[in-house]
Amino acid sequence: MVEPKLQIVLQRRDCTCNVARFYVLTIEPSLFGDAALVRAWGRICSLGRQRLDLFGSAGEAGEALEAWLARKIRRGYAPVVSNVKFLPQDP
């Protein structure tokens, strides 16, 4: 069973070549308790495309995520650092 949702957001920008792209890797639970690797990509400020790959376990999905992450970093993508802070909720 897949516990929490994991998401990695990558960007590739090069103003000289008019390149502004995003790539998102997410591990989510599927309807049947398996793990799903969701990949979304496209030009920044567009809807882009999305693909869902199903795996038997979270470990297999994690290995696939690591392979895709290494591939995208070799292609010039860099992780996006978020400054969002979560505030504690009042009981």
N, C-alpha and C positions, 0 to 999 in steps of 0.2 A: 504494500500500500504506500502511496506517495503522501507524505505528510505536508509540509509547507510548500508554497509556491516559490520558485526561484526564477528571477528575471535578471538578465544582463543586457544593457543597452550600449550599443557601439555607434560611433559616428566616423565618417571619413569626409574631410573637407579640404579642398584645394581650389582656391579662388582663381588661380592662373589657368586652370583647366575646366572651370565651371563645374566642379564636382562637389556635391553636397548630398551625401547619402547616409542612411541609417540602417542598422541591422539589429534585431532584437531576438534574443534566445531565451526561451521560457520553458521550464519543466512544470507541467500541471498534471493533476490526476485525470484519468479518463472516466467515462461513465461506468466502465466495468472493473475499476480498481487498478488498472494498469497505469503505466506512466506514459505521458505524451510529451514529446519535444516539439514545441511550437516555434517556428522560425518565421519572422516577418522582416521584410526588407523593401527598400525603395528610396525615392528621392525625398529629402526632408521637405515637409509641408505637403506631402501627398499621402494618400491612403496606402499605396504600395501593394505588395502581395504577401500572402501568408501560406505556409505549408505545415501540416501536422504529421508527425511521424510517431507511430505507436511502438512501445517497447514493453517487454514482459515485466521489467522491474525498474525501480528508480536508479539502480546502479548502472544498468545498460543505457538508460536515458542520459545519465550523468557523463558516461564515457563519450557518447555521441555529442553532447554539449561541449565537452572539452575539445574534441576533435574539430568541431565547427568554429569554436572560439580561437584555437590556434591558427586555423586556416584564414580567418578574417583578420587577425592581427598581422599575419604575414602579408596580407593584401593592403595594409595601411590603415585599418580601422583602429580606433582607440576607445576605451571605455569612457562613458559619460559619467562625470562625478556630479551627484545631486546634492544640493544644499538644503533639501527639504528635511525639516525636523518634525518629528511626531510629538505632539503634546500629550501629556497624560490626561485621560478622561476623568471627569468627576463622577464619583459613584452615585 
